[in-house]
């Protein structure tokens, strides 16, 4: 196992203490970092907080089953490899699960060699996915707005921005003053198909009601008392036409 692979953690879920201990020992001796859980419920916080993981789980568990956990992980991040451990009677079910996103399955009882072979493939796949995501993020952030932070939450926010940017979806960004709403808006604009157009930041709360229409749409000279010359609004006609043509 190479150093890159050792960066990946195996989250292992098995309700049998003896089986869990034996499998964890096999993986640890092979050089992997393993976090084991007796049920799926205890694994979920780990899965939510870490990206550099693969999942090894028994299908039949108390509470949330391995298949239910697979469904949850697919909704959260379908590129996390999930390996199912099945009994003899569950093979057909495991094959169906692979069609629904499982990486592979291991039938009980299984040799250590087969287990380690499947684990190695899953670890390598996850490592490559993470490397590609990081390279893409680095490329996309060049000369673009900077979103500071490396926490799982900030990584998830960056991923969300990149996923939404190229869609035609309307986006509402809300939060307290100073939390970075405009930075997120600028990132959405920078990586969207509308990047060639202007980005206009406007503090509507700071505009008096009497000046709102003039500031937004502009006015012609003589349109009202005090309008001595033409004023181009924040949303000039060219921008309005461009906006509606993209809706």
C-alpha positions, -999 to 999 in steps of 0.1 A, spaced: 0 0 0 14 34 -9 15 66 11 -14 81 -8 -36 52 0 -28 55 37 -45 89 37 -79 71 33 -97 59 63 -119 28 63 -151 32 82 -161 -3 92 -195 -12 105 -201 -47 120 -224 -56 149 -205 -88 158 -177 -80 182 -156 -110 173 -159 -105 135 -153 -68 138 -121 -73 159 -107 -99 134 -115 -78 103 -102 -46 119 -69 -64 128 -65 -77 93 -69 -42 78 -47 -26 104 -19 -51 99 -22 -43 61 -14 -7 70 -49 9 68 -64 33 92 -97 19 104 -125 33 125 -149 6 135 -185 10 146 -210 -15 160 -240 0 141 -247 24 113 -260 52 136 -226 57 151 -209 58 117 -230 86 103 -213 115 121 -179 102 109 -192 100 73 -206 135 75 -174 150 88 -148 133 66 -142 131 29 -112 108 27 -131 77 36 -144 44 22 -172 24 38 -171 -13 47 -204 -24 62 -224 -56 69 -258 -56 52 -277 -69 82 -273 -45 112 -294 -35 141 -313 -3 134 -302 12 101 -293 -15 77 -263 -16 54 -285 -10 24 -302 20 41 -267 34 49 -258 29 12 -288 49 1 -279 77 26 -243 79 14 -253 79 -22 -275 110 -15 -247 127 4 -217 118 -19 -223 90 -45 -185 88 -51 -177 74 -17 -171 37 -22 -194 14 -2 -184 -22 2 -212 -45 15 -205 -77 35 -232 -103 29 -243 -137 40 -248 -165 14 -285 -158 11 -280 -121 5 -258 -123 -26 -287 -115 -51 -296 -85 -29 -260 -74 -29 -258 -76 -67 -289 -54 -69 -272 -30 -45 -242 -27 -68 -266 -16 -95 -278 11 -71 -243 24 -64 -224 -1 -41 -187 -4 -50 -185 -42 -44 -196 -69 -20 -179 -96 0 -196 -128 8 -192 -144 43 -169 -161 50 -142 -145 29 -105 -148 27 -82 -120 38 -67 -118 4 -101 -111 -13 -110 -86 14 -77 -67 10 -79 -68 -28 -114 -52 -28 -103 -27 -2 -72 -17 -22 -93 -10 -53 -119 11 -33 -91 31 -16 -74 38 -49 -107 49 -65 -114 73 -36 -79 87 -36 -82 95 -74 -116 111 -69 -103 133 -41 -72 143 -61 -94 152 -91 -117 172 -70 -88 191 -55 -72 198 -89 -105 210 -102 -111 233 -72 -75 247 -76 -81 254 -113 -115 269 -108 -103 292 -80 -75 307 -100 -82 344 -105 -116 339 -90 -132 351 -57 -115 335 -27 -135 315 -2 -112 310 28 -112 278 48 -105 241 46 -130 226 70 -155 199 58 -182 226 59 -163 250 37 -153 222 13 -190 212 10 -199 249 4 -174 251 -25 -187 219 -39 -223 232 -37 -213 265 -54 -196 247 -83 -225 223 -87 -251 252 -88 -230 277 -109 -236 261 -143 -273 256 -138 -301 280 -145 -314 277 -109 -324 308 -89 -303 310 -58 -311 327 -25 -281 334 -3 -289 344 33 -270 349 65 -258 375 90 -240 407 80 -204 399 72 -207 362 68 -197 363 31 -229 363 11 -214 386 -16 -183 364 -19 -205 334 -25 -225 354 -51 -194 364 -69 -181 328 -70 -215 317 -84 -212 344 -111 -175 337 -118 -180 300 -125 -214 303 -143 -221 306 -180 -230 343 -173 -194 352 -163 -190 373 -194 -217 396 -181 -213 422 -153 -217 414 -117 -236 442 -99 -236 442 -61 -264 465 -48 -273 472 -12 -311 476 -15 -315 483 22 -292 513 18 -313 530 -9 -340 555 1 -374 546 -12 -376 578 -32 -344 570 -51 -348 533 -55 -364 533 -90 -339 559 -103 -309 539 -89 -321 506 -103 -335 517 -137 -319 551 -143 -337 581 -158 -336 606 -186 -327 642 -183 -358 662 -172 -377 631 -161 -384 648 -128 -374 679 -109 -337 678 -103 -330 653 -131 -306 676 -150 -289 648 -169 -294 613 -180 -285 586 -154 -277 550 -163 -293 527 -137 -277 496 -121 -299 475 -144 -295 493 -177 -316 480 -206 -287 460 -221 -284 441 -188 -321 436 -185 -324 422 -220 -294 399 -213 -310 387 -180 -344 379 -194 -328 362 -225 -310 338 -201 -341 329 -180 
